[in-house]
Amino acid sequence: MTNVTFARSTRKSATYAVSLLVVATAALAGCGSSDDSSSSSDPLQEDEAKGGTVVVGSNNFPESILLADIYGEALKSKGIKVSYKLNIGSRETTYGLIKNGTITVLPEYNGALLAYLNKDAHATTPEETNKAIASELDSKLTLLESSEAQDKDAVAVNEATAKKYKLTEKSTLADLADAAPELVIGGSPEFQTRHHGLPGLKEDYGLEFKSFKALDAGGPLTVAALKGNNIQAGNIFTTDPGIEKNKFLIMQDPKNLFGFENVTPLAYKSDLPAEGVSALNAVSEKLDTEALISLNGEVQNGNKDPLEVAKTWLSSNGLT
C-alpha cells in the first residue's frame, strides 16, 4: 500500500490532488496535520490508544475533507483534542473504520448512508431517512442532527450532449433513455454497483449506457472527463461549483432515486463527549446548501486552504 501524507501547508492543492492520487495509485491515502492536531500517515491503521482524542475522518473527495475540517475545528473550540484521518476512501471503507472506533466522527449524507445500510429502504422525508438509519446502524454508532445542507448525487451531461439531444433544465433522467446507449457515463467505481448508481438508473429509469468509465466520486477526474467529452454523462454532486462554471446540465430525478442527502455527522458514541455532540449539532443548525456551495467554491475555484475556509466560516457564524 502506498501512503501519501499532506501537511496543512499543502491543503490548498490537496483538495483536488488527493482524489487524483487515490485513483492514479489505487491506494488509500491519509492527509496529515501540522497544527495542534496529531495525525496518522495510514488512515486504515487502528490507534492502540487514542488518549481522549476525537479522530475526525473523511471520505476521498474535496467536500468531505472540508466538512471534516469544519467538524474538527468546531470540536477543538470546545477544548477537545482532535486528530484527523482524511481522504480515507469510500463509504465501504469508512463505515467499517467508524464501526470499530478507529475514527470517531465522519461527515455523512443521510440518504446515501441509508442506501448503503439498506438498499431497499425508500424514505420520503429527511426525518424518515434518519429514523430508518437509526434502526440499521451498528449499536456503537449514533447519527447526530442533520443540517439543511444537501449535496445529492446527480447525473449531469455536458453542454454538447445537452444541445445534441435537446435537453433542458426541465429534462428528467427518463429523457435520457433513447440517448443512453450512445453515451459513456463516468463516476466512482462504487457508482457501478450501488443502487443509487447504474443499477438504480436501469431499474427506475430504464437507462442502459454504452459503457461506464471508472473515475472518482464527483471529483476532478469526473469533471475533467465530462468537460473534455471523454464521457458524456457523469455522477456529479449537486453542490459542485463546477456545474455552473462548465455549463453542465443536471438531469431531474422525479423518482427520487438519489433520495435526501442532508449533511449529517456520524459518531462512535463512546468516544465523543457531550460537549462534542453539542458542538457538531450547532454546526448542523447553521449549515445550509447555499453556504455549502459557497464554501466549496472558495476551495475548488478559489484554491483556498479548506482548513482556513472552515475556520472563517465557523468564526463568522459564532461557532468558535
Phi, psi and chi 1 to 4 in degrees:
 res  aa     phi    psi   chi1   chi2   chi3   chi4
   1 MET       -  135.2  177.1  177.7  -71.6      -
   2 THR   -94.2  126.9  -58.6      -      -      -
   3 ASN  -104.5  131.0  -65.8  -38.4      -      -
   4 VAL  -121.8  123.2 -178.6      -      -      -
   5 THR  -113.8  132.0  -57.5      -      -      -
   6 PHE  -113.1  126.9  -69.7   95.7      -      -
   7 ALA   -81.0  164.7      -      -      -      -
   8 ARG   -58.0  -32.6  -72.5  -67.5 -178.5 -168.1
   9 SER   -66.8  -16.7   61.1      -      -      -
  10 THR  -105.1   10.4   65.9      -      -      -
  11 ARG   -71.2  -19.2  -70.3  -69.3  -69.5  -82.5
  12 LYS   -58.8  -47.2  -71.2 -176.7 -179.7  179.5
  13 SER   -85.0  -21.5   58.9      -      -      -
  14 ALA   -64.6  -31.1      -      -      -      -
  15 THR   -51.6  -44.5  -56.9      -      -      -
  16 TYR   -95.4  -33.2  -90.4   87.9      -      -
  17 ALA   -65.2  -33.6      -      -      -      -
  18 VAL   -63.0  -43.0  -71.9      -      -      -
  19 SER   -64.3  -39.9  -65.9      -      -      -
  20 LEU   -63.3  -43.1 -166.4   61.1      -      -
  21 LEU   -69.7  -34.6  -78.0  168.1      -      -
  22 VAL   -62.0  -46.2  165.0      -      -      -
  23 VAL   -68.2  -42.2  176.2      -      -      -
  24 ALA   -67.1  -33.8      -      -      -      -
  25 THR  -104.4   -6.7   62.9      -      -      -
  26 ALA    53.2   34.4      -      -      -      -
  27 ALA  -117.0  158.7      -      -      -      -
  28 LEU  -100.2  115.5  -64.0  172.7      -      -
  29 ALA  -104.9  150.9      -      -      -      -
  30 GLY  -114.1  137.3      -      -      -      -
  31 CYS   -97.6  130.2  -65.5      -      -      -
  32 GLY   -92.2 -179.5      -      -      -      -
  33 SER  -136.6  137.5  170.1      -      -      -
  34 SER  -111.9    9.8   60.8      -      -      -
  35 ASP   -93.7 -143.2   56.9   10.3      -      -
  36 ASP   -82.5    7.8   59.1  -21.3      -      -
  37 SER  -102.6  137.9  -56.9      -      -      -
  38 SER   -81.5  163.2   60.8      -      -      -
  39 SER  -149.7  163.3   64.0      -      -      -
  40 SER  -114.4  137.6  168.4      -      -      -
  41 SER   -72.6  -20.3   61.6      -      -      -
  42 ASP  -118.3  104.3 -174.9   -7.8      -      -
  43 PRO   -67.9  -13.4   25.1  -33.6      -      -
  44 LEU   -90.9   -6.5  -56.6 -177.0      -      -
  45 GLN   -83.6  127.5 -179.5  179.7  -10.4      -
  46 GLU   -74.2  144.3  -66.8 -172.9   38.9      -
  47 ASP   -84.0  130.1  -62.6  -41.4      -      -
  48 GLU   -68.8  -35.0  -67.1 -177.8    2.8      -
  49 ALA  -152.1  116.9      -      -      -      -
  50 LYS   -79.3  -23.5  -66.4  179.4 -176.9  176.2
  51 GLY    61.0   39.3      -      -      -      -
  52 GLY    81.2    6.9      -      -      -      -
  53 THR   -83.6  134.3  -61.4      -      -      -
  54 VAL   -88.9  122.3  169.1      -      -      -
  55 VAL   -98.4  116.3 -178.1      -      -      -
  56 VAL   -97.8  125.3 -179.0      -      -      -
  57 GLY  -110.6  169.8      -      -      -      -
  58 SER  -147.8  157.3   84.1      -      -      -
  59 ASN   -79.8  179.4  -70.1   94.8      -      -
  60 ASN   -96.4   57.5   57.9  -18.1      -      -
  61 PHE  -148.8  156.8   56.6   93.5      -      -
  62 PRO   -56.0  -43.8  -28.1   36.1      -      -
  63 GLU   -64.4  -36.8 -177.4  176.9  -79.1      -
  64 SER   -63.9  -38.3 -173.3      -      -      -
  65 ILE   -64.4  -43.6  -65.1  171.4      -      -
  66 LEU   -60.7  -45.9  171.0   63.3      -      -
  67 LEU   -64.3  -38.1  -71.1  167.2      -      -
  68 ALA   -61.5  -39.9      -      -      -      -
  69 ASP   -63.8  -40.4  -80.9  -28.3      -      -
  70 ILE   -61.7  -47.6  -70.3  174.0      -      -
  71 TYR   -62.7  -45.0  -71.5  174.2      -      -
  72 GLY   -62.6  -44.0      -      -      -      -
  73 GLU   -68.6  -35.1  -69.9  -57.2  -57.0      -
  74 ALA   -63.8  -39.8      -      -      -      -
  75 LEU   -68.5  -42.4  -68.5  168.9      -      -
  76 LYS   -64.2  -29.8  -75.3 -166.0  -74.8 -177.1
  77 SER   -66.4  -17.0   73.4      -      -      -
  78 LYS   -98.7   13.2  -56.7  -57.3  178.8 -175.9
  79 GLY    81.0   14.9      -      -      -      -
  80 ILE   -89.9  133.1  -62.7  170.6      -      -
  81 LYS   -74.0  131.3 -174.1  178.2  179.1 -178.1
  82 VAL  -128.6  139.5  171.3      -      -      -
  83 SER  -129.5  163.3   68.7      -      -      -
  84 TYR  -122.4  143.1  -68.3   91.2      -      -
  85 LYS  -128.6   92.6  -70.3 -178.2 -178.2  -70.9
  86 LEU  -103.6  158.1  -58.2  178.9      -      -
  87 ASN    58.4   40.2 -166.2   48.3      -      -
  88 ILE   -67.2  -51.4  -65.9  171.1      -      -
  89 GLY   157.9 -153.8      -      -      -      -
  90 SER   -84.8  173.9   67.3      -      -      -
  91 ARG   -58.6  -32.4 -175.6  171.5  -69.2  102.4
  92 GLU   -58.7  -27.6  -76.2   76.7    2.5      -
  93 THR   -92.6  -48.0  -59.5      -      -      -
  94 THR   -67.0  -32.3   51.9      -      -      -
  95 TYR   -64.7  -40.1 -174.7   77.3      -      -
  96 GLY   -63.9  -36.7      -      -      -      -
  97 LEU   -71.8  -35.8  -67.6  179.0      -      -
  98 ILE   -77.6  -29.9 -164.2  167.2      -      -
  99 LYS   -66.8  -33.5 -172.1  169.5   69.6  171.9
 100 ASN   -95.4    5.6   68.6   22.8      -      -
 101 GLY    84.3    5.7      -      -      -      -
 102 THR   -63.8  -38.0  -60.2      -      -      -
 103 ILE  -118.0  154.0   55.1  179.4      -      -
 104 THR  -102.9  -37.9  -43.7      -      -      -
 105 VAL  -134.5  139.6  174.9      -      -      -
 106 LEU  -141.5  129.8 -179.7   72.7      -      -
 107 PRO   -67.1  126.3  -13.4   27.5      -      -
 108 GLU  -125.1  170.8  -99.5  -65.1    0.5      -
 109 TYR  -124.9  115.7  -58.8   85.8      -      -
 110 ASN   -58.9  -41.9   56.5   -0.6      -      -
 111 GLY   -65.3  -43.3      -      -      -      -
 112 ALA   -66.8  -37.2      -      -      -      -
 113 LEU   -65.1  -42.3  178.0   58.2      -      -
 114 LEU   -62.9  -42.1  178.1   57.7      -      -
 115 ALA   -61.8  -34.9      -      -      -      -
 116 TYR   -68.9  -41.1  171.3   74.9      -      -
 117 LEU   -76.3  -33.1  -64.3  170.6      -      -
 118 ASN  -152.8   97.9 -178.8   -2.6      -      -
 119 LYS   -66.9  -15.9   66.7 -178.6 -179.6   62.9
 120 ASP   -93.1   -3.4  -63.3  -39.4      -      -
 121 ALA   -74.6  138.3      -      -      -      -
 122 HIS  -137.0   77.7  -65.1  -71.1      -      -
 123 ALA   -74.9  147.4      -      -      -      -
 124 THR  -106.5   -5.4   58.6      -      -      -
 125 THR  -141.8  160.3   66.3      -      -      -
 126 PRO   -59.1  -36.2  -26.2   35.8      -      -
 127 GLU   -64.7  -43.8  -67.9   74.8   20.1      -
 128 GLU   -63.9  -36.7  -75.4 -174.6   12.5      -
 129 THR   -60.6  -48.3  -59.0      -      -      -
 130 ASN   -67.6  -35.9  -71.9   -4.2      -      -
 131 LYS   -65.0  -41.1 -175.3  176.0 -179.8 -179.7
 132 ALA   -66.4  -38.4      -      -      -      -
 133 ILE   -61.8  -45.0  -69.8  171.1      -      -
 134 ALA   -57.4  -34.7      -      -      -      -
 135 SER   -76.0  -16.2   69.1      -      -      -
 136 GLU  -105.6  -19.6  -59.4  -77.3   -8.8      -
 137 LEU   -64.7  149.3  -88.9 -178.6      -      -
 138 ASP   -58.4  143.3 -174.7  -84.1      -      -
 139 SER   -62.9  -19.2   61.0      -      -      -
 140 LYS   -82.7   -6.2  -62.8 -175.4  -70.4  -65.2
 141 LEU  -111.2  157.2  -55.2  179.8      -      -
 142 THR  -142.5  144.5 -174.8      -      -      -
 143 LEU   -96.5  124.6 -162.0   68.8      -      -
 144 LEU   -84.2 -170.1  -55.8 -173.5      -      -
 145 GLU   -70.0  137.7  -67.0 -179.7   11.3      -
 146 SER   -79.0  148.2  -69.2      -      -      -
 147 SER   -88.7  168.8   68.7      -      -      -
 148 GLU   -74.0  -20.5  -70.0 -175.5    8.6      -
 149 ALA   -64.5  128.7      -      -      -      -
 150 GLN  -122.4  138.7  -72.2 -158.4   65.1      -
 151 ASP  -131.3   95.7 -176.1    1.5      -      -
 152 LYS   -91.4  148.0  -59.4  179.7   70.3  170.5
 153 ASP   -64.1  148.1  -78.6  -87.3      -      -
 154 ALA  -153.7  161.4      -      -      -      -
 155 VAL  -104.7  123.0  171.5      -      -      -
 156 ALA  -114.3  148.3      -      -      -      -
 157 VAL  -116.3  154.3  -62.7      -      -      -
 158 ASN   -79.8  171.6   57.0   29.1      -      -
 159 GLU   -60.7  -40.5 -173.8  178.3   19.4      -
 160 ALA   -64.5  -40.1      -      -      -      -
 161 THR   -68.0  -40.9  -58.0      -      -      -
 162 ALA   -60.6  -43.3      -      -      -      -
 163 LYS   -67.3  -42.5  -72.0 -179.3  177.7  178.7
 164 LYS   -60.9  -40.3  180.0  177.1  179.4  178.7
 165 TYR  -104.9   12.7  -64.9  100.9      -      -
 166 LYS    54.4   48.5  -60.5  179.6 -180.0  178.9
 167 LEU   -93.2  144.2  -58.5  169.9      -      -
 168 THR  -128.1  179.7   70.8      -      -      -
 169 GLU   -62.1  -19.8  -67.9 -178.6   -7.1      -
 170 LYS   -91.4   -5.6  -65.3 -177.8  179.1 -179.9
 171 SER   -68.5  139.7  -64.0      -      -      -
 172 THR  -103.4  171.8   71.9      -      -      -
 173 LEU   -59.5  -32.1  -73.9  164.7      -      -
 174 ALA   -61.7  -27.5      -      -      -      -
 175 ASP   -71.7   -7.0  -65.9  -39.2      -      -
 176 LEU   -91.5   -4.2  -79.8  179.8      -      -
 177 ALA   -55.5  -45.1      -      -      -      -
 178 ASP   -73.9  -32.6  -69.0  -22.1      -      -
 179 ALA   -82.6  -29.0      -      -      -      -
 180 ALA   -50.6  -41.6      -      -      -      -
 181 PRO   -62.2  -13.1  -25.7   36.9      -      -
 182 GLU  -102.6   -0.6  -58.3  175.2    2.7      -
 183 LEU  -111.7  142.2  -53.2  179.1      -      -
 184 VAL   -95.5  129.8  177.4      -      -      -
 185 ILE  -111.7  143.3 -173.4  169.6      -      -
 186 GLY  -128.1  158.9      -      -      -      -
 187 GLY   172.7 -168.2      -      -      -      -
 188 SER   -66.8  156.6   69.4      -      -      -
 189 PRO   -55.4  -34.7  -27.5   35.3      -      -
 190 GLU   -67.6  -24.5  -61.9   82.6   16.2      -
 191 PHE   -63.7  -22.3 -167.4   75.0      -      -
 192 GLN   -74.7  -23.8 -166.3  169.9   11.8      -
 193 THR  -118.1  -23.0   56.1      -      -      -
 194 ARG   -70.8  151.2  -71.1  174.2  175.2  169.9
 195 HIS   -60.8  -42.6  178.3   72.1      -      -
 196 HIS   -83.5   54.9   59.8  -72.7      -      -
 197 GLY  -153.1 -141.2      -      -      -      -
 198 LEU   -59.1  -41.7  -65.3 -170.5      -      -
 199 PRO   -59.5  -43.5  -28.1   38.3      -      -
 200 GLY   -69.2  -36.6      -      -      -      -
 201 LEU   -63.0  -36.2  -70.7  170.5      -      -
 202 LYS   -73.6  -45.0 -178.8  177.4  179.2  179.0
 203 GLU   -68.2  -44.5  179.7 -180.0  -26.9      -
 204 ASP   -87.1  -31.2  -70.2    2.5      -      -
 205 TYR  -124.5   -0.7  -67.9  102.8      -      -
 206 GLY    68.6   26.5      -      -      -      -
 207 LEU   -89.5  124.1  -59.2 -174.4      -      -
 208 GLU  -128.4  109.0  -64.4 -169.7   64.0      -
 209 PHE   -84.8  160.4  -69.4   88.7      -      -
 210 LYS   -57.8  -45.5  177.9 -179.8  178.8 -179.8
 211 SER  -164.2  168.8   62.4      -      -      -
 212 PHE  -120.7  135.6  174.2   78.5      -      -
 213 LYS  -114.4  119.2 -174.1  178.8  -70.6  -70.0
 214 ALA   -74.9  120.0      -      -      -      -
 215 LEU  -127.5 -108.8  -62.7  165.4      -      -
 216 ASP  -140.0  177.2   54.4   10.9      -      -
 217 ALA   -82.3   82.3      -      -      -      -
 218 GLY    62.1   22.2      -      -      -      -
 219 GLY   -99.5 -158.7      -      -      -      -
 220 PRO   -64.6  -30.8   22.8  -34.2      -      -
 221 LEU   -68.9  -43.7  -63.8 -177.9      -      -
 222 THR   -65.5  -44.3  -59.1      -      -      -
 223 VAL   -61.1  -46.0  170.5      -      -      -
 224 ALA   -65.0  -40.7      -      -      -      -
 225 ALA   -66.2  -37.9      -      -      -      -
 226 LEU   -70.6  -41.8 -167.0   57.0      -      -
 227 LYS   -63.7  -38.6 -178.5  179.1  178.9 -178.9
 228 GLY   -87.0    2.8      -      -      -      -
 229 ASN    64.9   20.9 -156.0   40.8      -      -
 230 ASN   -71.7  -26.7  -66.0  -46.6      -      -
 231 ILE  -127.5  153.9   59.4  174.1      -      -
 232 GLN  -104.3  -18.4  -67.8   73.8   51.7      -
 233 ALA  -136.3  147.8      -      -      -      -
 234 GLY  -150.1  152.8      -      -      -      -
 235 ASN   -81.0  108.6  174.5 -146.8      -      -
 236 ILE  -120.6  147.6  -63.1  -69.0      -      -
 237 PHE   -85.7  140.4  -60.5  136.4      -      -
 238 THR   -69.6  -14.0   54.9      -      -      -
 239 THR   -94.2    5.9   58.4      -      -      -
 240 ASP   -68.7  120.1 -169.2  -30.7      -      -
 241 PRO   -65.8  -14.5   23.6  -33.3      -      -
 242 GLY   -72.1  -15.6      -      -      -      -
 243 ILE   -61.1  -53.1  -65.8  171.1      -      -
 244 GLU   -70.3  -41.7 -178.0  176.4   -1.1      -
 245 LYS   -58.9  -40.5  179.5 -179.6  179.2 -179.0
 246 ASN  -100.7    5.3  -64.9  -60.4      -      -
 247 LYS    59.3   39.2  -62.1 -177.8  179.7  179.3
 248 PHE   -75.2  152.4  -64.0  156.3      -      -
 249 LEU  -111.9  122.1  177.7   66.5      -      -
 250 ILE   -84.5  126.1  -63.0  -67.0      -      -
 251 MET   -80.1  132.4  -54.2  -56.3  -62.9      -
 252 GLN   -67.9  148.6  -61.6  -59.2  -50.6      -
 253 ASP  -122.5   70.9  176.7   23.5      -      -
 254 PRO   -64.6  -22.8   23.9  -34.8      -      -
 255 LYS   -87.5    1.9  -65.7 -173.9  177.9 -178.7
 256 ASN    56.4   41.4 -153.0   30.7      -      -
 257 LEU   -56.4  -40.7  168.4   63.3      -      -
 258 PHE   -87.5   -1.0  -62.7  117.2      -      -
 259 GLY    60.6 -157.2      -      -      -      -
 260 PHE   -95.6  139.1  -60.7   92.0      -      -
 261 GLU  -131.8   55.9  -60.6  -66.7   -3.0      -
 262 ASN   -72.2  132.3  -60.5   82.0      -      -
 263 VAL   -65.9  124.7  175.5      -      -      -
 264 THR  -144.5  130.4  -49.6      -      -      -
 265 PRO   -73.2  134.2  -13.4   28.4      -      -
 266 LEU  -109.2  133.8  178.3   64.5      -      -
 267 ALA  -134.5  148.0      -      -      -      -
 268 TYR   -84.5  108.9 -172.3   81.9      -      -
 269 LYS   -55.3  -48.0  -71.3 -171.6  -73.9 -169.6
 270 SER   -70.0  -17.5   62.6      -      -      -
 271 ASP  -102.6    1.8  -72.3   -7.4      -      -
 272 LEU  -112.9  111.7 -176.5   64.6      -      -
 273 PRO   -67.4  163.0   23.9  -32.2      -      -
 274 ALA   -57.0  -39.8      -      -      -      -
 275 GLU   -66.5  -27.0   58.0  -92.8   32.0      -
 276 GLY   -70.9  -40.1      -      -      -      -
 277 VAL   -59.8  -45.8  172.8      -      -      -
 278 SER   -62.5  -41.0  -62.3      -      -      -
 279 ALA   -63.8  -42.9      -      -      -      -
 280 LEU   -72.5  -36.2  -64.5  179.4      -      -
 281 ASN   -65.1  -33.4  -75.6  -20.5      -      -
 282 ALA   -66.3  -36.5      -      -      -      -
 283 VAL   -61.9  -46.7  168.4      -      -      -
 284 SER   -60.8  -34.8  -69.0      -      -      -
 285 GLU   -64.9  -30.8 -174.6  177.2   -7.3      -
 286 LYS   -93.8  -23.6  -65.9  -74.1 -172.3  178.3
 287 LEU   -84.8  122.9 -172.0   64.7      -      -
 288 ASP  -125.5  174.4   58.7   22.3      -      -
 289 THR   -63.1  -41.8  -57.5      -      -      -
 290 GLU   -59.3  -42.8 -176.4  178.7   -1.7      -
 291 ALA   -65.7  -40.7      -      -      -      -
 292 LEU   -65.0  -41.2 -171.7   56.1      -      -
 293 ILE   -61.5  -43.5  -68.0  172.5      -      -
 294 SER   -63.2  -43.8  176.2      -      -      -
 295 LEU   -64.9  -41.8  -66.2  171.9      -      -
 296 ASN   -60.5  -39.1  -80.8  -32.2      -      -
 297 GLY   -63.3  -40.2      -      -      -      -
 298 GLU   -61.0  -40.2  -70.0 -175.4   54.3      -
 299 VAL   -79.0  -50.1  173.3      -      -      -
 300 GLN   -83.5  -35.6  -62.8  178.8   36.0      -
 301 ASN   -95.9  -36.4  -69.0  -18.9      -      -
 302 GLY   -87.9   -5.6      -      -      -      -
 303 ASN    56.7   37.3 -162.2   32.2      -      -
 304 LYS   -91.7  154.0  -66.7 -176.5  178.6  179.5
 305 ASP   -65.4  122.4 -174.3  -22.3      -      -
 306 PRO   -59.9  -31.4   16.4  -28.9      -      -
 307 LEU   -64.0  -43.7 -178.4   63.6      -      -
 308 GLU   -68.8  -37.0  -65.1  -53.8  -43.7      -
 309 VAL   -62.5  -42.3  170.8      -      -      -
 310 ALA   -62.0  -46.1      -      -      -      -
 311 LYS   -61.7  -43.5  -72.3  179.0  176.5  178.9
 312 THR   -63.7  -43.6  -60.1      -      -      -
 313 TRP   -64.2  -44.2 -177.9   81.0      -      -
 314 LEU   -61.8  -43.4  -73.0  165.2      -      -
 315 SER   -65.4  -42.5  176.9      -      -      -
 316 SER   -69.1  -16.8   65.8      -      -      -
 317 ASN  -106.9   13.6  -78.0  -84.1      -      -
 318 GLY    67.5   29.4      -      -      -      -
 319 LEU  -104.1    2.6  -64.2  171.7      -      -
 320 THR  -134.1      -   56.2      -      -      -
